[in-house]
Amino acid sequence: MPCILQDPSLKVEPDFENEAFLPLRNIIICNDPNQNQESAAAQLVKDHHHDCVRRLAAWQAQVKNDEELAVQAAAALQEQEAQE
C-alpha cells in the first residue's frame, strides 16, 4: 500500500449539494430513478464517510507500524553503540 502522507481526518468533507456535484448526482439518479437530488447527495455523503473510515483505519495502521519501526531502529542503534 502506498504511503499515506496526511491524516485523512484533517480533510474537509465536500458539500455534495453544491452545483459542482450536479453531474455526479445526475448519474446516480439515472442509475436509480427512485433517487432525487437530495437523496443522491445523501448517498454521496454516506459513501464518502465510508471511504473516510477506511482511509482513517489505514492511516492509523500506518502510524502504528511507523512507531514500531522507530522503536526497532532505536533499539538496533542502541545495540550497535553498545558494541562499539
Legacy VTK file of the C-alpha trace (Angstrom):
# vtk DataFile Version 3.0
C-alpha trace
ASCII
DATASET POLYDATA
POINTS 84 float
0.000 0.000 0.000
1.368 3.454 -0.834
2.449 5.713 1.992
-0.349 7.961 3.248
1.112 11.451 3.570
-1.653 13.212 5.511
-4.049 12.293 8.304
-7.375 11.741 6.481
-9.329 13.097 9.442
-7.947 16.565 8.658
-9.677 16.737 5.281
-12.899 18.709 4.931
-15.959 16.806 3.736
-17.148 18.028 0.332
-20.526 19.736 0.043
-22.259 17.193 -2.179
-25.268 19.506 -2.555
-23.014 22.019 -4.307
-23.587 22.698 -8.007
-20.167 21.206 -8.779
-21.517 17.757 -7.861
-24.666 18.056 -10.007
-23.280 15.813 -12.796
-22.394 13.119 -10.266
-25.811 13.329 -8.606
-27.434 13.104 -12.049
-25.524 9.894 -12.767
-26.817 8.422 -9.506
-30.372 9.449 -10.417
-30.047 7.961 -13.925
-28.954 4.653 -12.397
-31.709 4.690 -9.773
-34.914 6.528 -10.723
-36.069 6.338 -7.076
-33.348 8.854 -6.214
-33.684 12.633 -6.367
-31.083 15.388 -5.984
-31.379 15.366 -2.194
-31.160 11.593 -1.773
-28.304 11.396 -4.284
-26.373 13.972 -2.235
-27.128 11.977 0.926
-25.833 8.824 -0.785
-22.615 10.631 -1.698
-22.201 11.784 1.914
-22.718 8.214 3.147
-20.257 6.762 0.621
-17.708 9.469 1.374
-17.992 8.772 5.108
-17.472 5.037 4.498
-14.356 5.812 2.454
-13.072 8.172 5.171
-13.453 5.446 7.799
-11.487 3.050 5.576
-8.731 5.602 4.933
-8.546 6.546 8.618
-8.081 2.889 9.589
-5.272 2.601 7.028
-3.694 5.793 8.394
-3.851 4.506 11.972
-2.298 1.181 10.926
0.473 3.048 9.121
1.164 5.267 12.159
1.314 2.204 14.419
3.669 0.438 12.013
5.877 3.539 11.748
6.060 3.760 15.546
7.020 0.079 15.815
9.724 0.523 13.172
11.075 3.570 15.017
11.300 1.589 18.266
13.097 -1.250 16.463
15.517 1.171 14.803
16.271 2.870 18.124
16.908 -0.498 19.768
19.192 -1.575 16.924
21.120 1.699 17.125
21.456 1.390 20.892
22.740 -2.179 20.496
25.209 -1.096 17.817
26.502 1.750 20.005
26.891 -0.631 22.944
29.069 -2.939 20.823
31.421 -0.130 19.766
LINES 1 85
84 0 1 2 3 4 5 6 7 8 9 10 11 12 13 14 15 16 17 18 19 20 21 22 23 24 25 26 27 28 29 30 31 32 33 34 35 36 37 38 39 40 41 42 43 44 45 46 47 48 49 50 51 52 53 54 55 56 57 58 59 60 61 62 63 64 65 66 67 68 69 70 71 72 73 74 75 76 77 78 79 80 81 82 83
